[in-house]
Amino acid sequence: EVQLVESGGGLVKPGGSLRLSCAASGFTFSRYNMNWVRQAPGKGLEWVSSISINSNYIYYADSVKGRFTISRDNAKNSLFLQMNSLRAEDTAMYYCARPREGTGTTSDYWGQGTLVTVSS
Amino acid sequence: DIQMTQSPSSLSASVGDRVTITCRASQGISSWLAWYQQKPEEAPKSLIYAASSLQSGVSSRFSGSGAGTDFTLTISNLQPEDSGTYYCQQYKSYPLTFGGGTKVEIK
């Protein structure tokens, strides 16, 4: 069974940093692209970032470019999102997601999310 | 960037009804479209990929159609467990973009 478990969320002051993690199990992590998607309270879904199987291709939403860094450790079956210079508008539930096919870009499997709150 | 526009933003329907949600892309995306369902306090769930392919385990009451710029999600024989918010997403090109969502309420 595919399992994605996010962690690392919490309360942080504006300008601060957080590192989110996503632990993957139940599939061969190194064979799948991965995504981060977020959802602000009461709002819709927003794609944040994607990383390819071997980290050669990385993409970011304009809203986080230059502040967030996606990475992965295939040996540890883990996905990360380093978030710097956090703003109030980054407050959201952050989900990691996996496509149904390794090189796909959809989000067919989702974790339960980790909540990030940016507030003074 | 490709903009995704969903309509309506909300709807209310009765059990047994047939419901249609529309998603329009600002430019052609072939069939690179997915649909998701989200219930309150839960993670989204994938329903359909490639515009019309049903995810494994998803009820056959859900169906998708369309190509190019215009797409529809149809829920046949609406059931109480179908309440929630539905999102379309294009994955033809980055940035990946979602529609604004359609909230489905059961009367």
Interface residues (C-beta under 8 A of the other chain):
Chain A: N35 V37 G44 L45 E46 W47 S50 Y59 A61 D62 Y95 R100 G104 T105 T106 S107 D108 Y109 W110 G111 Q112 G113
Chain B: A34 Y36 Q38 A43 P44 K45 S46 Y49 Q55 Y87 Q89 Y91 Y94 P95 L96 T97 F98 G99 G100 G101
